[in-house]
Amino acid sequence: MVRQTYKYIYGPVPSWRLGSSLGIDPISQNEKVCTFDCIYCQLGKTKYLTSERKMFVPAEEIIKELDSLPSLKIDYITFSGTGEPTLAENLGEMIKSVRKVRREKIAVLTNSSLTHREDVMKDLSLADFVAFKLDAPSQGVFELVNYPEKNIKIDTIIRSIKNFSSCYRVKLALQIMFMEENKIYAEEIARIAKEINPGEVQLNTPLRLCGTKPLTKDEMDRIEGYFRGLNTVSVYKAEKRSVKSISSNDTLRRRGKA
């Protein structure tokens, strides 16, 4: 029996509030292509730091792999992977194509860097759930933690998330990674989160293998207190789900065990 190899699909993968989630990588490169070079990324250094959108994978190739999948019980199809998914200029086409052949809801996990662009906002509006990254309240902290491409500004990111939230009826979450470098700014980040008022806030600390040490449960509990009034879930309190790979051996590298 020949084992099917999947180049663009890497699930099921765990996701706190999405139930069972099947991952699709719209970048699918051997090296990470991203707008950020975050110090905590489990993928390591960003090989290609860029904010230029281009097509990496034709939408029809994604559909071919979806059509060849074994029977799976999943709740969401999630666009994420080896870099920032909104760098794929055909992300919207991919989402529309998936909707034609699958009934599951669609999620996108984004680092928020390109959300100010009208074309990106329209692509994200096609999803049922969008999780936006927000790790910093100011440009200095942003550059310390996320190492963005030089033209990306945190004020623009914050403004664009607020704009997206007010313009589109898509379930919105914030994903925030806390570590030594930004923990003292937790109250400021919480204030911004309350202004955005997302459907949920996911409070993380780096538990996957990377060069940044995680905060303790006590530290994360104290941080969670600043977000009181919002629908929060902290990484130490989240239900742990096992990772079951249907694809290549780098599934765990891309998504980790947490």
Secondary structure by P-SEA (a helix, b strand, c coil): cbbbbbcccccccccccccbbbbbbccccccccccccccccccccccccccbbbbcccaaaaaaaaaacccccccccccccccccccccaaaaaaaaaaacccbbbbbbccccccccaaaaaaaaaccbbbbbbccccaaaaaacccccccccaaaaaaaaaaaaaccccbbbbbbbbccccccaaaaaaaaaaaacccbbbbbcccccccbbbbcaaaaaaaaaaacccccccccccbbbbbbbccccccccccccc
